[in-house]
Amino acid sequence: MLQVELVERCKANDRKAQMVLYRKYAEGMFCVAMRFLRNEHDAEDVLQEAFIKAFQRIEQYKGEVSFGAWLKRIVVNGSIDFLKAKKIRTIELDESYMRLAEEKEDWKVSEAISLEEARSAIDQLPEKYKYVVQLFLVEGYDHAEISEILKITETTSRTRLLRGKAFVKEMLKNKSYGTGS
């Protein structure tokens, strides 16, 4: 069955179609939530809430993006909301998902810096920078999408990315010269 048909059946409250979409996307969306939350139980909770929200609001899905992209945004927002509610201040970056997209050369650091040290530096960022860096590098969102998700302007998104990048580079520079902690 085509995705368009499945979505239409879900709009008609067809539970079997909902289960098919759930099975199709649950594993991938769980991975998205895990990258933010780093806890299986929390990720499962956010995932369930995201699917409930998606099926409750399926009428809002207009097919402008794939259903998976629409659902991923719900999972990302749910993960961020969960973190804010719990005041959890750490977000792990998984190297297999790291995306060095625009201004690639600006993200280069000394080869002496390990991935773990880079993760640690990003974890130390103030929340407002950390979320932008996470959404940009790991989730692959552009500034327009980040501005929608975080309810900030695109200019603010770009500024926070640049400042977050500067903080990370400074922390890593200090680390590579032995002046850091």
Secondary structure, 3 states (H helix, E strand, C coil): CCHHHHHHHHHCCCHHHHHHHHHHHHHHHHHHHHHHHCCHHHHHHHHHHHHHHHHHCHHHCCCCCCHHHHHHHHHHHHHHHHHHHHCCCCCCCCCCCCCCCCCHHHHCCCCCCCHHHHHHHHHCCCHHHHHHHHHHHHCCCCHHHHHHHHCCCHHHHHHHHHHHHHHHHHHHHHHHCCCCC
